Amino acid sequence: MKKMDQKLTLKIKKISSINEDWLRKRYIHKIVEDPNLKPNIDRIIDEVRENGDKALIAFTEKFDNVNLTKIGIRVSEKKIKDAYNHVRIDEIDALLNLKKRISKIETQKLKHLVYDTVEQGFKISHTFQPIQSVGCYIPGGQAAYPSTLIMTVAPAKVADVPRIVVCSPPTFEGEISPLILVAADICGVNEVYRLGGAHAIAALAYGTESVKPVLKIVGPGSKYVTLAKIAISPDVAIDLPAGPSELIILADDTVNTRYVAWDLISQSEHTSDNVVGLVTTSQKIALDVISQLESIVPTLTRKKIIIQSLSQNGFVIICKTMEEALEFINAFAPEHLEIMTDKPRNIAKKITSSGIILLGEYSPVSASDYLFGTNHVLPTSGFGHIYSGLSIFDYVKRIDIVECSRKKLRNLQNNAKILANSEGLPNHFQAIKERFIDEP
């Protein structure tokens, strides 16, 4: 009997049917509350802490079907240089261009970290120092994401981080994609390891015989990687909890619905966990987008994943007013928000929570992944309420250097006396007063 193809099912919802629990219980919250996942992650981390390389080799063989005793945990310099023989010239050029754009934007941000606050007899120099080591997790295995390597490593290089480590899971052949290795070489990565999943995060956090620990871990990954990052975060800094990709498109009746359909498709082809949605005030637009999806998706090479993603996690929501739509979007806090309306910049001013905002029909989310120089490691699962996208600010420590003259301190000391006494800490003021004890 012939197996029937899975059909796309995407239903229109009214905004009144969306409750607070639906907004809150998204990917991160689901996996954190999963009673089976956390004990397994904790066990993996404990094994790596106790048994080091032996545990890494065992878990890589178990989860990736790769024997690291034969090929090594760390990728050799020779293997990295050889990767250029397996990558096209146009691919190298594309990687170089992306690195150049990311670096340019991050360099501009860096300039705003250095400035002085000056008064008579008083100066604060606001400056920074790079974090001394970072570990960048790059998803891999049967797919390659060299753009993610550039997004995580290029800002670290601009910040002048002295040691940058990359972990990425090996393929069944035991290798890391040549594209990832070339991107690592282009960006100046110091060390590359054939490690994925929770055991990679544990190695970066606590170290083994082969992997020296780092001070901070960044980069997206599977639910196992995400939970492992959360688990080690009391001991090692992390960037942000990142789950599957999210996209909301806000559209009015001026939009080209074919563009909307293709952008929803583009963000649905990663995994079936991706979340994409259209929010509109027009029922006609909603129906037309669904019609476009039903027409386009069956013709695509990755239609199985796209259909699963759209059917399981996709949504189309009709709001009565634009204000109602904006209230929903700010509550959802999407990773990516495309505003395809008559005056998108006016609407963008009212958005308080989103990883990135893309305006108009010619700023699609897929272009932000590869072209613009903005970072695509962004907060998901509602964390856009409090987190920003990955940037140079994640790789530096801001430091204030203060110098005060004797005269200025004398003039300010009475305030210290009042505050120190009000908090029951009289010796705080006494430490200042002692400097003027010989004065009348």
PEWOUR-V215944 format. One record per pair of residues at least 12 apart in sequence whose C-alpha atoms are under 6 Angstrom apart, sorted by the first residue. I is the first residue (numbers start at 1). J is the second residue. If there is no record, write none. Layout:
i=[I:I]
j=[J:J]
//
This chain:
i=[8:8:9:10:12:12:13:14:14:15:23:26:27:45:52:53:66:73:73:74:74:75:75:80:83:101:102:106:114:114:121:121:121:122:122:123:123:124:124:125:125:126:127:127:128:128:128:129:129:130:130:130:130:131:131:131:132:132:133:133:133:133:134:134:134:134:134:135:135:135:136:136:136:136:137:137:137:138:139:139:140:140:141:141:141:142:146:146:146:151:155:156:164:164:165:165:166:167:167:167:168:168:168:169:169:169:170:197:198:198:198:215:216:216:216:217:218:218:220:242:242:243:244:244:245:246:246:246:246:247:247:247:248:248:248:248:249:249:249:250:250:250:250:251:251:251:252:252:257:261:261:268:268:269:269:272:272:272:274:275:275:276:277:277:277:278:279:280:281:281:281:330:330:332:333:333:333:333:334:335:335:335:335:335:336:336:337:338:338:338:339:340:340:344:353:353:354:355:355:355:355:377:377:416:417]
j=[307:311:311:311:316:317:317:317:318:319:332:381:381:202:208:208:174:193:194:192:193:192:193:181:178:373:373:392:126:127:404:405:408:403:404:402:403:401:402:400:401:400:398:399:397:398:399:396:397:159:161:395:396:161:395:396:161:162:163:164:214:215:164:214:215:216:217:165:166:217:166:217:218:219:166:167:219:168:168:221:168:169:169:170:171:171:179:180:183:375:392:395:189:190:190:191:192:192:193:195:194:195:196:194:195:196:194:225:224:225:228:236:236:237:238:238:238:239:242:379:380:380:273:274:274:274:275:276:335:276:336:337:276:277:278:337:278:337:338:279:280:339:340:280:340:341:280:341:289:289:293:306:309:305:306:305:308:309:309:313:314:314:314:315:316:316:317:318:318:319:320:352:353:382:353:354:382:384:354:354:355:378:379:380:355:356:357:357:358:359:359:360:361:359:384:385:384:378:379:384:389:389:390:429:429]
//
